[in-house]
Amino acid sequence: MIRLIHVIEPTIKQRTTFSCNTLGQRSNLSSCSSERHVADLTWVFAPFCKAQSNMDDKAEDRGETKSASKSDLSGRDVLESKNVQKDKRKAAEDCKRTENEKPLKKAKATKNEASVTKMGESERTLVGDAVVLEVEDSDFKVVRKGKGRKRQANGDSMMEKRKRGKKRQREEEPLDELSNFVEGLKKKKNVKIEESGETGFGLAKKRKMNMKTSETGIKIKKEENGECPVSEKRKKTKEEREATRALKIKKKEEEEQKRWRWWEEERYEYGVKWKFLEHKGPLFPPEYQPLPDNVRFFYDGKQVKLSPAAEEVALFFAQMLDHEYTTKDIFRNNFFKDWRKEMTLEERQLILDLDKCDFGELLQMHKDKVEARRNMTQEEKQAVKEANQKILEEFGYCVLDHHQERIGNFKIEPPGLFRGRGDHPKQGMLKKRIQPEDIIINCSKDSRIAEPPVGHQWKEVRHDNTVTWLASWTENVQGSIKYIMLNANSKLKGEKDWEKYEVARQLKTCVDKIRSEYQADLKSKKMGIRQRAVALYFIDKLALRAGNEKEEGETADTVGCCSLRVEHITLHDQLDGDKCVVEFDFLGKDSIRYYNKVPVSKKVFRNLKLFMEKKQEGDDLFDRLNTTGLNKHLSSLMPGLTAKVFRTYNASVTLQQQLQELSNMSDSLAEKLLSYNRANRAVAILCNHQRAPPKTFEQSMANLQAKINSRKEQLVLAKSELKQAKREAKGSADSKLQALLEKKKKAVQRCEEQLMRMEVQATDREENKQIALSTSKLNYLDPRISVAWCKNMDMPLEKIYNKTQRDKFAWAIDMTEPDFKF
């Protein structure tokens, strides 16, 4: 009798038929047509053929027709062809022959039925005194029938009684056919097989085939302790690591050789920035592409087809719907006002209320695009990267005095909605598309002038070598001038930084004289001079920005020293044990809050009381002083001196003093780095360089603390192993024990160093939670202070400055000696 069991049915539709005529005979493994590839397994157990025939006869007596049986089989996707029927008859004859030659030992044999039982969607089991081939959780197991075998869940009561009867005993033959079949699968599918036990039904082989199915086929499930371990990245040999290190050093040397050492050349006359400048102009954003037909805009529940100009602005708003900006009334009002300017007459008459507009499908399209970019394949990402590199090579470089220099921002900002910082009164307004007719190009006369886009022309072409910008235009929201400048590591930027720090160093020679002058001016009979003296006191001691004059309602309500109002300060005769305390509370640059309580001298305190007399909260504190007049006075004290120079000077001096106090030559690298960051942090606090805590701060700190705890456990274990090694090596001259002892000592030392480094890192992160160190490091601190400190403390410069920052300060790195003092 033949039983066809559906074993594997993957989506790739591969079919293998395993046909056995009698137990012990050779098996045939064949493949069916390529159109229907579904795995079928055909088992024939000759000793049970007669038992099966008797059972079928009794089933007929009970009124069970064979058509039902066929129906069951067909329900399991088993089809019997004419050839199969012939094989059945042949198998029955073989059955009779086998019985005559080799009778059963016991007459009262339990008649079992080998039937196909559906255990689940992907599980089919052959139950009986035969081998059970199961598919469970995508793993294949070959098990033998025993006392704890599975029973048919849907079997009838008569079958249950038969199964509870005496078991028939017989001799079992080896599963040669099964072994050949599995070996074939192993070769074709690389299936991992674990075998245990002996051959035969009594001690059958246990074969475990770990397979991982997927939509496209069968994948191998790898195990760490199996015959096929998980592939790991091959570790580089010592020679390979040294070769990689040598390659990096060679590449670095080549970069240094190509670097333009402009600081070693003779400088141009005062005011001249360059003698030759050539570039290809800015890169404009692509033109707007209309929405596809399946993305619709609705107003008051009805679909509305917008004009391209109005549709583009609507998309700007839709893209920001998930942001808190779109919930602010001022943002929504400014947007709707500018949006209506872009609408046609019919659209303006129809769309009257922003709350009735439905941008849902536009937002969904935007999200789909973002998700598509996030899910790009490696090949697609590489293609985008190559395209961007080609654009960079064409527009991202210029020729300055016959040297190639990198341009910082060569792309024109695309149109969009203005956001601003803080509660800016113009947030939500439309930033219009910049056209070539808005652009002023600056280059040398003997250069090749950049070509504008087809059909356009430049607003103007200039040849001004006293400025450092390559192109400029005026944006429409605030009326400010935007520039295209060179990169931070260029000659023009480097010269500007060098000059800035040299002016700050010059201030050191005359700062005492300036301080004595403004202290004397605190007693002046003129109110304007007194106000100037108090403002200089704040700028010098607190590193406040001077502040700029602004038109009311045009920008955010941010102030500096000269634009302070009465409401921004509170005077306390005594506070927290200090006398003459001034409490500052205002929004500084970029709407960053400045809050500080500072004890001041009695002269300054009395003058502040005088300035606040008979004034309302909204009145200016220094009503007889402005930034222009203050800087004019400072330039008369020292050429090039402004309020900003005071800020740079105080920041650099503070860093140098803090480094001298906190640094220790005997400290580890981690401790030295912590000392530097603390000195940098003191400067950031002085200059009020704050930031919002990162969103992932808590999680990153938790991860770091988990690593610290794990390292502590490793240290305890390493110390216990060291203690054990000491006991074993005590009084012993065995070289192996001594070598083991040294190894354990190094392990403990390594764990202690790693633990200390992690703990220092945790302290540093916590202290920098709301402090922005990079702002002062890049803009207010003379880099020569840091370079000299690194050379004196044997600190790698890479720990202080990253690659971009080292390129920016290449002039300082090259010229600074260890004995440099600001």
MOKA-V387917 format. One record per helix or strand. SS is the DSSP state (hx for helix, st for strand). FROM is the first residue (numbers start at 1). LEN is the number of residues. If there is no record, write none. Layout:
# MOKA-V387917
ss=SS from=FROM len=LEN
ss=SS from=FROM len=LEN
This chain:
# MOKA-V387917
ss=st from=2 len=7
ss=st from=16 len=4
ss=st from=28 len=4
ss=st from=39 len=6
ss=hx from=46 len=16
ss=hx from=66 len=10
ss=hx from=82 len=20
ss=st from=115 len=6
ss=st from=123 len=5
ss=st from=131 len=6
ss=st from=139 len=6
ss=hx from=157 len=7
ss=hx from=176 len=14
ss=st from=192 len=5
ss=st from=206 len=9
ss=st from=217 len=4
ss=hx from=238 len=21
ss=hx from=262 len=3
ss=st from=277 len=2
ss=st from=283 len=1
ss=st from=297 len=3
ss=st from=302 len=3
ss=hx from=308 len=11
ss=hx from=324 len=4
ss=hx from=329 len=14
ss=hx from=345 len=6
ss=hx from=354 len=3
ss=st from=357 len=2
ss=hx from=360 len=15
ss=hx from=378 len=18
ss=st from=397 len=4
ss=st from=403 len=5
ss=st from=411 len=1
ss=st from=416 len=2
ss=st from=430 len=2
ss=hx from=436 len=3
ss=st from=440 len=3
ss=st from=460 len=3
ss=st from=471 len=4
ss=st from=481 len=4
ss=st from=486 len=1
ss=hx from=491 len=31
ss=hx from=527 len=16
ss=st from=565 len=1
ss=hx from=566 len=3
ss=st from=569 len=7
ss=st from=578 len=10
ss=hx from=589 len=3
ss=st from=593 len=7
ss=hx from=602 len=11
ss=st from=620 len=1
ss=hx from=627 len=11
ss=hx from=643 len=20
ss=hx from=669 len=18
ss=st from=690 len=1
ss=hx from=697 len=33
ss=hx from=735 len=33
ss=st from=771 len=1
ss=hx from=773 len=7
ss=hx from=783 len=11
ss=hx from=797 len=3
ss=hx from=803 len=6
ss=hx from=810 len=6
